[in-house]
Structures are given as C-alpha cells and as structure tokens.
Amino acid sequence: MNRSRFLAVAASAVLALGPALTVSADAAGPASAAPVSAGSALTDSAVSATPAASARLPRPTGPHAVGRNTLHLVDHDRPDPWVPSAGARQLMVSMYYPARPGTGGATAPYMTTEEARLLLESRVPDTTVPPEEISGVRTWAHMEARPAHGRFPLLVLSPGFTLPRATLTGLAEDLASRGYVVALVDHPYENAGTTLPDGRTLPCAICDEFSSIGGSAVARSRAEDVSFVLDRLTGRHPAWRHARVIDAKRIGMAGHSIGGNAAAATMAADARVRAGVNMDGTFFSPVPAGGLDGRPFLMIGAANRPPRDTTWDETWAELDGWKRWLTFDGTDHGSFTDAPLLGELLGIPDTAPLPYGRSLALTRAYVAAFFDLHLKGVPQPVLDGPSPANPEVHVRLP
C-alpha cells in the first residue's frame, strides 16, 4: 500500500437539503506563531473529535494568532448539481482569520470522527487505525477568538476531489497567521464525508463517476460554489459575523488538484477574484482563449506531473497576466496538502522523497509570497528566479 492509494481520485460527500442558511461559531482563536520566513451552529457533538493522536500540524509561521469559525451556507437559488433531489446547494466553510492573542478557547477540531471514518473507508478500507487517529490531529486555530484589528484580504481555498476541506488546514492556518482571512470550502457530494450542523455526516456520492461527469463540470460547479460564498461573505448582509475585517477589494483563490482548476474557472467567471493559484491540478476546464483579463496566476506542480497532461502547457500559453510555473523537486500530488501527515498516522510509506515538513513549508512560503505580491503589493524576489535557500524549487518565467 502506498500514499497514491490514499490520494486516489474517488470520493464525494452527499449533502442533504437544510431548511435555511445558518451560521455556526465552532471556531476561533489565537495560535502563537513563529516569525514569517521569507521566501445554525455546529453542535459540540458534531465537531468534537477525540484527540487520540499526538500528531500536530506544523506551527503557522506568521505573526498573527489564528481563529476559526464554521459557516453552513445554503444557496436556495441553486439546486444541488449532483443530487438534485437533495434540494438547495449546501456548503460547509471553515473561516480562518488573524486573531487577537490571548482570546478564544480550545483549539479547533481537525475534522469529525465520522468524517475521518468515511475518509479511511474510501481510501484504506483494510486499515486497523481508528478514525480518532485522524480526527484527533491537533491544530493551532482557536475557537471563539476575537479578530485582530484591521481589514485583511480574503482567500478562498478549494481541496482536491474526494478530499475533505480539512486536508488544507496546514495551509489555511498559515495564511491566516500571515494576515489573510481564509474561507476553506467543502464541496458536498465531492468528498468522503461532510458533517452538517445537525450532526449528520453525509457520505460520498460521485466518487466513481468522475470520468463520466468530467473534471470540467466539477470545476465549473465549484466556481458557482465559490461565487456564492463570496456573495455571502461580502454582500450587504454577510453570513459571517466578523465580515467587517474582510477587504472585499482584495480577493484571491487557491486550490489543490481539481480545486486548483476551480481557481482558474472561478476567475474566468467572477471578476472579483483578482489572483489565483493551482496546486498540481489538471486544467480540465480550460482557461478562456485570451486569458484571465490580465489577472495574475501561479501554477505549482509536483516534479512527477504526468507527461501526458498537456493542459499545463496549454494554460501557460493562454495566461495573459503575471504568471509563474513552479516545480518542486521530490514532491508528488499530495505533497501540497496534509495528506502526508495523515499517511504517516496510517503507517503508509511516503512515496515522495521530500519530507512533509519541507514540502508544506515551501507550499506555504510560495503561495503566501504570490498573494503578498498581488494582494498586498509587497515585492517578492523569491518569485523571480531560483533561490539558494530553496534549491528544490524551479521557477519558469514568461
């Protein structure tokens, strides 16, 4: 058994119709952080996870403490694209944000035990590792923390197909510590399991249908999800109680795998997203001919990207704004997520030569550098060529 099995394309979570939009306060809080290196509320039973595992995500590197809230959003104007009988499209969104030190309660749960059980069932059904080993991964964000003073750019993160949003927690917490509000989105029916505010966890629905549905349809559906999330976070009556800290004029998006393709698809459909990142995702939904109206885009890929995937070369040729293509030596498809850490807990040998701590550090540094440049206007020489401090990273320039 190897990690590629754990990451195999497959799952999707079934999300049933809920009565109305609800906002939950499952989260928030400060997490101490090291200096930056260059380079309907959820119930306690719904979010609780036994901290059986001693594993902890790497510490965020920014100067801010980190808080987390969870939102349950319902788009009553849109039927669920995968299971229309479920009714309106529902989304679960984890909101990470810069927090005031010393405020907040317990650290936020990584995922629910039932979400972990379904994830294991879909990837490694023969494992004897209890789901609490996964759900009990310790995080840094604190629940009920008060937001830091100021207004911050908003970033949306979208996970890979079949993977729950929790698998991008390591990146989300770090970006929040560096001064971003981060909306980490679960796309129901597209992952192993999603826990709703009433405690129900809905299992995968379209895991085995990716080839028939098509990646382009999934990416375009996610673009609609994200536009709705932006409406609910930046509209006149925002769904998040701390929405005042969002600078709606500075919005970016990043994603892993199909989530990375969704970042480009969202930019093509929604001019509010000013900058995007694709982390090792095939561009099933192509960038429009003529590009993205001059907006910047970053492509970060593993060293072993399939040669037959010509979509990256095609996209590179179409991008009409600032662009970079980064390749990380020693990485594979899951290296840009928390999957290697979860694999360690399951006793799955790591197929990527680059250790998890290093691959996450590079992912954090370069994604943050990109958004710091394009949403904060801070120069980032690390994006302009090879860096002696990061010999694993190859930079392709226009």
BAGUDREN-76886 format. One record per residue (C-alpha): residue number from 1; x, y, z. Coordinates in pm, whole numbers, plus 32768, in hexadecimal, padded with zeros to 4 digits. Each point is the difference from the previous one (the first is absolute). Layout:
<pts>
@nr->NUM | px->X | py->Y | pz->Z
...
</pts>
This chain:
<pts>
@nr->1 | px->8000 | py->8000 | pz->8000
@nr->2 | px->808A | py->8159 | pz->7FAD
@nr->3 | px->7F8F | py->8163 | pz->8023
@nr->4 | px->7F81 | py->8013 | pz->7E9D
@nr->5 | px->7EEC | py->7F14 | pz->806C
@nr->6 | px->7FA8 | py->80EA | pz->811C
@nr->7 | px->7FED | py->811E | pz->7F08
@nr->8 | px->7F51 | py->7F41 | pz->7EE8
@nr->9 | px->7EEE | py->80C1 | pz->7F52
@nr->10 | px->7EB8 | py->7F80 | pz->8086
@nr->11 | px->7F15 | py->8095 | pz->80FA
@nr->12 | px->7EF4 | py->80FE | pz->8030
@nr->13 | px->7F1A | py->805D | pz->811B
@nr->14 | px->7E85 | py->7FF9 | pz->7FF6
@nr->15 | px->7F66 | py->813B | pz->808A
@nr->16 | px->7E8E | py->8004 | pz->804A
@nr->17 | px->7F1A | py->812B | pz->7FFB
@nr->18 | px->7FFF | py->80DC | pz->8131
@nr->19 | px->7EEA | py->80F1 | pz->8058
@nr->20 | px->80BC | py->8148 | pz->7FFB
@nr->21 | px->814F | py->80AA | pz->8007
@nr->22 | px->80A2 | py->7FD7 | pz->8152
@nr->23 | px->8140 | py->808E | pz->8090
@nr->24 | px->80C6 | py->7F3D | pz->80FD
@nr->25 | px->8103 | py->8068 | pz->80FE
@nr->26 | px->80C5 | py->7EBF | pz->8017
@nr->27 | px->813E | py->80BD | pz->7FF5
@nr->28 | px->80EC | py->8111 | pz->8038
@nr->29 | px->8139 | py->804E | pz->80AD
@nr->30 | px->8164 | py->805F | pz->8020
@nr->31 | px->811F | py->7F1E | pz->7FB9
@nr->32 | px->815B | py->8073 | pz->8058
@nr->33 | px->80D7 | py->8014 | pz->7ECB
@nr->34 | px->816E | py->8017 | pz->7FA5
@nr->35 | px->807C | py->8125 | pz->7F30
@nr->36 | px->7FB9 | py->7FF2 | pz->7E8D
@nr->37 | px->8119 | py->7F70 | pz->7F34
@nr->38 | px->8035 | py->809E | pz->7EB0
@nr->39 | px->8009 | py->7F4E | pz->7EED
@nr->40 | px->7118 | py->7D9E | pz->849A
@nr->41 | px->813F | py->7FC9 | pz->80D1
@nr->42 | px->80B3 | py->7EB7 | pz->8004
@nr->43 | px->7FAF | py->7F49 | pz->813F
@nr->44 | px->810F | py->7F82 | pz->80E8
@nr->45 | px->7FA8 | py->7E9D | pz->7F9E
@nr->46 | px->8024 | py->8058 | pz->7E93
@nr->47 | px->815D | py->8091 | pz->801A
@nr->48 | px->8099 | py->7F46 | pz->8121
@nr->49 | px->8121 | py->7F1B | pz->7FB6
@nr->50 | px->80C1 | py->7F30 | pz->80F9
@nr->51 | px->8168 | py->807D | pz->7FFF
@nr->52 | px->8086 | py->7E9D | pz->7FFE
@nr->53 | px->8120 | py->8050 | pz->7F1A
@nr->54 | px->812D | py->80C4 | pz->8072
@nr->55 | px->8038 | py->807F | pz->7E9D
@nr->56 | px->7FE9 | py->8175 | pz->7FD3
@nr->57 | px->8009 | py->80D5 | pz->7ECA
@nr->58 | px->813A | py->80D3 | pz->7FD8
@nr->59 | px->7FEE | py->814E | pz->80B3
@nr->60 | px->7F85 | py->8127 | pz->7F2D
@nr->61 | px->811E | py->80E7 | pz->7FA2
@nr->62 | px->7F5B | py->8156 | pz->7FFE
@nr->63 | px->7FF3 | py->8105 | pz->8117
@nr->64 | px->7E8A | py->7FDE | pz->8045
@nr->65 | px->7F45 | py->7F13 | pz->80E0
@nr->66 | px->7EF4 | py->7F3D | pz->7F41
@nr->67 | px->7E8A | py->7FDE | pz->803B
@nr->68 | px->7EFC | py->7F25 | pz->7F5C
@nr->69 | px->7E88 | py->8006 | pz->7FCA
@nr->70 | px->7F2C | py->7F12 | pz->7F32
@nr->71 | px->7EE8 | py->8067 | pz->7F15
@nr->72 | px->7EE3 | py->7F32 | pz->7F75
@nr->73 | px->7F88 | py->80AB | pz->7EC3
@nr->74 | px->7ECF | py->7FA6 | pz->7F30
@nr->75 | px->7FCE | py->8084 | pz->7E9F
@nr->76 | px->7E87 | py->7FF8 | pz->7FD9
@nr->77 | px->801B | py->8079 | pz->7E97
@nr->78 | px->80C8 | py->7ED2 | pz->7F8F
@nr->79 | px->7FA7 | py->7E8F | pz->8013
@nr->80 | px->811A | py->7F19 | pz->805E
@nr->81 | px->80B4 | py->7FB1 | pz->7EB9
@nr->82 | px->8048 | py->7E93 | pz->8055
@nr->83 | px->7ECB | py->7F94 | pz->80C3
@nr->84 | px->7EE1 | py->80E4 | pz->7F9A
@nr->85 | px->7F12 | py->7F3F | pz->80E0
@nr->86 | px->80C6 | py->8085 | pz->8129
@nr->87 | px->7F78 | py->815C | pz->7FBC
@nr->88 | px->80C6 | py->8140 | pz->801F
@nr->89 | px->817A | py->7FFD | pz->7FE9
@nr->90 | px->80A2 | py->7FFD | pz->8159
@nr->91 | px->8167 | py->804F | pz->805C
@nr->92 | px->80D3 | py->7FE2 | pz->8139
@nr->93 | px->810C | py->810C | pz->801F
@nr->94 | px->8114 | py->8020 | pz->8104
@nr->95 | px->805F | py->816D | pz->8038
@nr->96 | px->8165 | py->8039 | pz->8076
@nr->97 | px->8069 | py->815F | pz->805E
@nr->98 | px->8109 | py->80CF | pz->80B5
@nr->99 | px->7F9E | py->8006 | pz->8170
@nr->100 | px->8057 | py->80C4 | pz->8136
@nr->101 | px->80FA | py->7F45 | pz->80D8
@nr->102 | px->7F78 | py->7F77 | pz->8143
@nr->103 | px->7E97 | py->7FEB | pz->7F8B
@nr->104 | px->7F39 | py->7ECD | pz->7FAA
@nr->105 | px->7FD3 | py->7EAA | pz->8096
@nr->106 | px->806A | py->7EA5 | pz->7F98
@nr->107 | px->80B5 | py->7FBA | pz->7EBD
@nr->108 | px->7F19 | py->7FB0 | pz->7EDF
@nr->109 | px->7FC6 | py->7E92 | pz->7FA4
@nr->110 | px->80AA | py->7F80 | pz->7EC7
@nr->111 | px->7ED2 | py->7F40 | pz->7F82
@nr->112 | px->7EE8 | py->7F37 | pz->809C
@nr->113 | px->8035 | py->7E94 | pz->8058
@nr->114 | px->7EF6 | py->7F96 | pz->7F06
@nr->115 | px->80A4 | py->80CB | pz->7EEC
@nr->116 | px->8147 | py->7F4F | pz->8053
@nr->117 | px->7F55 | py->7EAC | pz->7FFF
@nr->118 | px->7F6E | py->803B | pz->7EA7
@nr->119 | px->814D | py->8082 | pz->7F7F
@nr->120 | px->80AF | py->7EC5 | pz->8076
@nr->121 | px->7EEB | py->7F24 | pz->7F78
@nr->122 | px->8021 | py->809C | pz->7EA8
@nr->123 | px->817F | py->7FFA | pz->7FEF
@nr->124 | px->8083 | py->7EE7 | pz->80DD
@nr->125 | px->7EDA | py->7F21 | pz->805D
@nr->126 | px->80E6 | py->7EF1 | pz->8089
@nr->127 | px->80AA | py->80E2 | pz->80FE
@nr->128 | px->7FF0 | py->7FB1 | pz->8172
@nr->129 | px->804F | py->8168 | pz->8060
@nr->130 | px->7ED6 | py->8096 | pz->80B9
@nr->131 | px->7F67 | py->8139 | pz->7F67
@nr->132 | px->8053 | py->80BF | pz->813E
@nr->133 | px->816C | py->7FFA | pz->7F92
@nr->134 | px->7F9E | py->80DF | pz->7EDC
@nr->135 | px->7EEE | py->80D2 | pz->809F
@nr->136 | px->80E2 | py->803A | pz->812D
@nr->137 | px->8114 | py->80B2 | pz->7F3E
@nr->138 | px->8046 | py->813C | pz->80C7
@nr->139 | px->7FDE | py->8154 | pz->7F60
@nr->140 | px->8068 | py->8162 | pz->8062
@nr->141 | px->7EC7 | py->80CE | pz->7FBE
@nr->142 | px->7F2B | py->804F | pz->8131
@nr->143 | px->7E89 | py->8005 | pz->801B
@nr->144 | px->7F4B | py->813E | pz->806C
@nr->145 | px->8130 | py->80DF | pz->7FCE
@nr->146 | px->7FCD | py->8172 | pz->7FC1
@nr->147 | px->807A | py->807E | pz->7EAD
@nr->148 | px->8138 | py->80D4 | pz->7FEE
@nr->149 | px->7FCF | py->8170 | pz->7FB8
@nr->150 | px->8004 | py->8069 | pz->7E95
@nr->151 | px->7F84 | py->7F86 | pz->7EB1
@nr->152 | px->809E | py->7EDD | pz->7F48
@nr->153 | px->7FF9 | py->7F69 | pz->7EA3
@nr->154 | px->7F19 | py->7ED6 | pz->7FD0
@nr->155 | px->8081 | py->7EB5 | pz->7F76
@nr->156 | px->7F24 | py->7EDA | pz->7F9C
@nr->157 | px->8096 | py->7EA2 | pz->800D
@nr->158 | px->7F6D | py->7ED4 | pz->7F49
@nr->159 | px->807B | py->7E9B | pz->8046
@nr->160 | px->803E | py->7EE3 | pz->7F0F
@nr->161 | px->7EEA | py->7F20 | pz->7F84
@nr->162 | px->7F9F | py->7EFD | pz->8108
@nr->163 | px->80C7 | py->80B3 | pz->810E
@nr->164 | px->7F54 | py->80BA | pz->811F
@nr->165 | px->8053 | py->816B | pz->803B
@nr->166 | px->80C3 | py->7FA0 | pz->8139
@nr->167 | px->8120 | py->7F85 | pz->7F26
@nr->168 | px->805C | py->816C | pz->7FB3
@nr->169 | px->7FFF | py->806A | pz->816E
@nr->170 | px->817A | py->801D | pz->8013
@nr->171 | px->8000 | py->8101 | pz->7EE8
@nr->172 | px->7EC6 | py->80B3 | pz->8076
@nr->173 | px->8082 | py->8039 | pz->8160
@nr->174 | px->814B | py->8084 | pz->7F7D
@nr->175 | px->7F5E | py->80F7 | pz->7F10
@nr->176 | px->7F22 | py->8082 | pz->8118
@nr->177 | px->8132 | py->802E | pz->80DD
@nr->178 | px->809A | py->80D5 | pz->7EEB
@nr->179 | px->7EDA | py->80F0 | pz->7FF4
@nr->180 | px->7EF2 | py->7F66 | pz->7F24
@nr->181 | px->7E99 | py->7F9A | pz->8039
@nr->182 | px->7FE4 | py->7EA2 | pz->7F70
@nr->183 | px->7EBC | py->7F56 | pz->7F95
@nr->184 | px->8047 | py->7E8A | pz->7FE5
@nr->185 | px->7EDD | py->7F64 | pz->7F43
@nr->186 | px->7F73 | py->7EA0 | pz->8003
@nr->187 | px->7F4A | py->7FAC | pz->7EBB
@nr->188 | px->7EF8 | py->7EFE | pz->8061
@nr->189 | px->7FD7 | py->7EC0 | pz->7F3A
@nr->190 | px->816A | py->8026 | pz->7F95
@nr->191 | px->80B6 | py->7F7F | pz->8134
@nr->192 | px->7FFD | py->7ED7 | pz->80EB
@nr->193 | px->7F1C | py->80A2 | pz->80FF
@nr->194 | px->7F7B | py->814C | pz->807C
@nr->195 | px->7F6D | py->8037 | pz->815A
@nr->196 | px->7ED5 | py->80E9 | pz->800B
@nr->197 | px->7F91 | py->80DD | pz->8122
@nr->198 | px->7EFE | py->7F00 | pz->8070
@nr->199 | px->8112 | py->7EFA | pz->802F
@nr->200 | px->7FB6 | py->7F36 | pz->7EC9
@nr->201 | px->812F | py->7FA0 | pz->7F30
@nr->202 | px->7FAA | py->7FCC | pz->7E94
@nr->203 | px->80CD | py->7F06 | pz->7F39
@nr->204 | px->8096 | py->8004 | pz->7EA6
@nr->205 | px->7F15 | py->800B | pz->7ED7
@nr->206 | px->80C8 | py->802A | pz->7EBD
@nr->207 | px->814D | py->7F5E | pz->8059
@nr->208 | px->7FEE | py->7F05 | pz->7EE9
@nr->209 | px->7F67 | py->80E9 | pz->7EFF
@nr->210 | px->8119 | py->80F9 | pz->7FC4
@nr->211 | px->8051 | py->7F7C | pz->7EA4
@nr->212 | px->7E94 | py->800B | pz->7F92
@nr->213 | px->7FB1 | py->814E | pz->80A2
@nr->214 | px->8142 | py->80A1 | pz->7F8B
@nr->215 | px->80F5 | py->80DC | pz->80B8
@nr->216 | px->7F8C | py->8132 | pz->7F43
@nr->217 | px->7EA1 | py->7FDE | pz->8090
@nr->218 | px->808C | py->7FD9 | pz->815F
@nr->219 | px->80E0 | py->8132 | pz->7FDD
@nr->220 | px->7EE4 | py->80D5 | pz->7F77
@nr->221 | px->7F19 | py->7F90 | pz->8118
@nr->222 | px->8106 | py->8064 | pz->80FD
@nr->223 | px->801A | py->8154 | pz->7F5C
@nr->224 | px->7E8D | py->802D | pz->8046
@nr->225 | px->8036 | py->7F8D | pz->8167
@nr->226 | px->8114 | py->80FF | pz->8033
@nr->227 | px->7F40 | py->8120 | pz->7F67
@nr->228 | px->7EE2 | py->7FB4 | pz->80F0
@nr->229 | px->80F4 | py->7FF9 | pz->8126
@nr->230 | px->8087 | py->8154 | pz->7F95
@nr->231 | px->7E9C | py->8085 | pz->7FEB
@nr->232 | px->7FBB | py->7F8C | pz->8163
@nr->233 | px->8147 | py->8088 | pz->808C
@nr->234 | px->8009 | py->8153 | pz->7F56
@nr->235 | px->7E95 | py->8058 | pz->7FC0
@nr->236 | px->7F25 | py->80F8 | pz->80BA
@nr->237 | px->7F94 | py->7EFC | pz->80FF
@nr->238 | px->8130 | py->7F20 | pz->802B
@nr->239 | px->7FDF | py->7EA4 | pz->8092
@nr->240 | px->813D | py->801B | pz->80D1
@nr->241 | px->7FEE | py->80D5 | pz->8138
@nr->242 | px->8167 | py->807A | pz->7FD5
@nr->243 | px->7FD6 | py->8062 | pz->7E91
@nr->244 | px->8063 | py->8166 | pz->8053
@nr->245 | px->816E | py->7F93 | pz->8000
@nr->246 | px->7FF0 | py->7F95 | pz->7E91
@nr->247 | px->8086 | py->80EB | pz->7EF6
@nr->248 | px->7F17 | py->7FA2 | pz->7EE2
@nr->249 | px->80DC | py->80B2 | pz->7F04
@nr->250 | px->811A | py->7F07 | pz->803D
@nr->251 | px->7F8A | py->7E9C | pz->7FBC
@nr->252 | px->80CE | py->7ED7 | pz->7F8E
@nr->253 | px->7FCD | py->7E8B | pz->7FD9
@nr->254 | px->80DA | py->7ECB | pz->8010
@nr->255 | px->7FB3 | py->7E90 | pz->7FE6
@nr->256 | px->8097 | py->7EA6 | pz->7FEF
@nr->257 | px->7FC4 | py->7F15 | pz->7EDC
@nr->258 | px->7EA0 | py->803F | pz->7F77
@nr->259 | px->7FEE | py->811B | pz->80FE
@nr->260 | px->8123 | py->80A5 | pz->7F4B
@nr->261 | px->7F49 | py->7FE3 | pz->7EB6
@nr->262 | px->7ED2 | py->8093 | pz->80B3
@nr->263 | px->80D2 | py->8131 | pz->805A
@nr->264 | px->8033 | py->8047 | pz->7E8D
@nr->265 | px->7E95 | py->7FB0 | pz->7FAE
@nr->266 | px->7F8B | py->80EC | pz->8112
@nr->267 | px->80DF | py->8117 | pz->7F80
@nr->268 | px->7F75 | py->7FCD | pz->7EA2
@nr->269 | px->7E9D | py->8026 | pz->8085
@nr->270 | px->8028 | py->80FA | pz->811D
@nr->271 | px->80CA | py->8140 | pz->7FDD
@nr->272 | px->8008 | py->802E | pz->8179
@nr->273 | px->8118 | py->7EFF | pz->801A
@nr->274 | px->813A | py->80C2 | pz->7FB3
@nr->275 | px->810A | py->7EEE | pz->8016
@nr->276 | px->8005 | py->7E84 | pz->7FF5
@nr->277 | px->80D8 | py->7ECF | pz->804C
@nr->278 | px->7FE9 | py->7E9D | pz->7F7B
@nr->279 | px->80BB | py->7EFF | pz->80D2
@nr->280 | px->803C | py->7ED3 | pz->7F1F
@nr->281 | px->7EA9 | py->7FF0 | pz->7F61
@nr->282 | px->7FB2 | py->7FA3 | pz->7E97
@nr->283 | px->7F4D | py->811B | pz->7F4A
@nr->284 | px->7ECD | py->7F34 | pz->7F9C
@nr->285 | px->7F46 | py->8149 | pz->7FDB
@nr->286 | px->80E8 | py->80C8 | pz->7F1D
@nr->287 | px->805C | py->8168 | pz->8032
@nr->288 | px->7F3E | py->80D1 | pz->7F01
@nr->289 | px->80B0 | py->8059 | pz->7EBE
@nr->290 | px->80AA | py->8149 | pz->8047
@nr->291 | px->8037 | py->7FBA | pz->816E
@nr->292 | px->7F73 | py->8091 | pz->8141
@nr->293 | px->7FEB | py->8173 | pz->7FAE
@nr->294 | px->8166 | py->803A | pz->806B
@nr->295 | px->7FD3 | py->7F78 | pz->8160
@nr->296 | px->8129 | py->7F43 | pz->8099
@nr->297 | px->800B | py->7E87 | pz->801D
@nr->298 | px->80F7 | py->7F13 | pz->80A7
@nr->299 | px->802C | py->7E92 | pz->7FA1
@nr->300 | px->80AF | py->7F20 | pz->80FF
@nr->301 | px->8042 | py->7E9B | pz->7F91
@nr->302 | px->809F | py->7EC2 | pz->807D
@nr->303 | px->813E | py->7F88 | pz->7F5E
@nr->304 | px->7F51 | py->7EC9 | pz->7F7A
@nr->305 | px->7ED6 | py->80A2 | pz->7F54
@nr->306 | px->7F82 | py->7F11 | pz->7EF1
@nr->307 | px->80A6 | py->8053 | pz->7EB1
@nr->308 | px->7EB6 | py->7FB8 | pz->7F53
@nr->309 | px->7F5B | py->8122 | pz->80B7
@nr->310 | px->8026 | py->810C | pz->7EF7
@nr->311 | px->7F0A | py->80EB | pz->80A9
@nr->312 | px->8113 | py->80B4 | pz->80BE
@nr->313 | px->80B9 | py->805E | pz->7EC2
@nr->314 | px->7EB8 | py->8068 | pz->7F5E
@nr->315 | px->7FA0 | py->80D4 | pz->812D
@nr->316 | px->8158 | py->809D | pz->8016
@nr->317 | px->7FDF | py->8073 | pz->7E99
@nr->318 | px->7EA9 | py->809C | pz->8041
@nr->319 | px->804B | py->80BA | pz->8145
@nr->320 | px->8014 | py->8170 | pz->7FAB
@nr->321 | px->806C | py->809A | pz->814A
@nr->322 | px->8119 | py->7FD2 | pz->80F9
@nr->323 | px->804A | py->7E8A | pz->800D
@nr->324 | px->80F4 | py->7F05 | pz->8093
@nr->325 | px->8020 | py->7E87 | pz->7FE3
@nr->326 | px->80AE | py->7F67 | pz->812C
@nr->327 | px->8074 | py->7E98 | pz->801C
@nr->328 | px->805E | py->7F6C | pz->8151
@nr->329 | px->8101 | py->7EE8 | pz->7FEE
@nr->330 | px->7FB5 | py->7ECE | pz->80D4
@nr->331 | px->7E89 | py->803A | pz->8013
@nr->332 | px->7ED2 | py->7F3F | pz->7F88
@nr->333 | px->7E91 | py->8059 | pz->7FDA
@nr->334 | px->7FB1 | py->8001 | pz->8173
@nr->335 | px->8132 | py->80C1 | pz->8073
@nr->336 | px->7F43 | py->814B | pz->7FFB
@nr->337 | px->7F01 | py->7F87 | pz->8102
@nr->338 | px->7FF8 | py->7F5F | pz->8159
@nr->339 | px->7FE5 | py->7EA7 | pz->7F5E
@nr->340 | px->816A | py->7F9C | pz->804C
@nr->341 | px->7FC5 | py->803A | pz->8173
@nr->342 | px->7EC2 | py->7F30 | pz->7FF5
@nr->343 | px->80BD | py->7EF2 | pz->7F45
@nr->344 | px->8103 | py->7FF5 | pz->8115
@nr->345 | px->7EED | py->7FC7 | pz->80FF
@nr->346 | px->7F83 | py->7EDE | pz->7F2C
@nr->347 | px->8159 | py->7F68 | pz->7FDA
@nr->348 | px->8000 | py->803B | pz->7E87
@nr->349 | px->8161 | py->802E | pz->7F76
@nr->350 | px->8037 | py->8155 | pz->7F68
@nr->351 | px->8038 | py->7FE4 | pz->7E89
@nr->352 | px->807E | py->8167 | pz->7FE8
@nr->353 | px->8175 | py->802A | pz->804C
@nr->354 | px->7FCD | py->8160 | pz->8088
@nr->355 | px->7F97 | py->7FEE | pz->816F
@nr->356 | px->7EA8 | py->8080 | pz->8059
@nr->357 | px->8083 | py->8119 | pz->80DB
@nr->358 | px->80D1 | py->8089 | pz->7EE4
@nr->359 | px->7EF6 | py->7FDF | pz->7EF2
@nr->360 | px->7F02 | py->80B2 | pz->80DD
@nr->361 | px->80FB | py->8112 | pz->8054
@nr->362 | px->8041 | py->803D | pz->7E8E
@nr->363 | px->7E8E | py->7FFB | pz->7FAB
@nr->364 | px->7FB2 | py->80F6 | pz->8114
@nr->365 | px->8120 | py->80E7 | pz->7FA1
@nr->366 | px->7FBB | py->8015 | pz->7E8B
@nr->367 | px->7E86 | py->8015 | pz->8014
@nr->368 | px->8021 | py->8116 | pz->8102
@nr->369 | px->8109 | py->80B2 | pz->7F31
@nr->370 | px->7F19 | py->7FFF | pz->7ED2
@nr->371 | px->7EDB | py->8097 | pz->80BE
@nr->372 | px->80E1 | py->80F3 | pz->80BD
@nr->373 | px->8079 | py->8083 | pz->7EB0
@nr->374 | px->7EB0 | py->8019 | pz->7F53
@nr->375 | px->7F0F | py->804D | pz->811C
@nr->376 | px->80E3 | py->80C3 | pz->80EA
@nr->377 | px->80F6 | py->8099 | pz->7F0C
@nr->378 | px->8132 | py->7F7C | pz->80B8
@nr->379 | px->8123 | py->7FAC | pz->7F14
@nr->380 | px->805F | py->7E8E | pz->7FFD
@nr->381 | px->8154 | py->7FC0 | pz->7F5A
@nr->382 | px->7FD9 | py->7E8C | pz->8050
@nr->383 | px->7F05 | py->7FEE | pz->7EE2
@nr->384 | px->80F2 | py->808F | pz->7F00
@nr->385 | px->80F3 | py->7EE0 | pz->7FE3
@nr->386 | px->80C3 | py->7EF1 | pz->80B7
@nr->387 | px->803A | py->8031 | pz->8174
@nr->388 | px->8137 | py->7F71 | pz->80AB
@nr->389 | px->7F2A | py->7FCA | pz->8136
@nr->390 | px->7F09 | py->7F29 | pz->7F3C
@nr->391 | px->80C9 | py->7F27 | pz->7F0D
@nr->392 | px->7ED5 | py->7F16 | pz->7FD4
@nr->393 | px->7F39 | py->810E | pz->7F4E
@nr->394 | px->801E | py->803F | pz->7E89
@nr->395 | px->7F65 | py->8143 | pz->7F7F
@nr->396 | px->7F84 | py->8022 | pz->7E9B
@nr->397 | px->7FE0 | py->8168 | pz->7F8E
@nr->398 | px->7F3B | py->8088 | pz->7ED6
</pts>
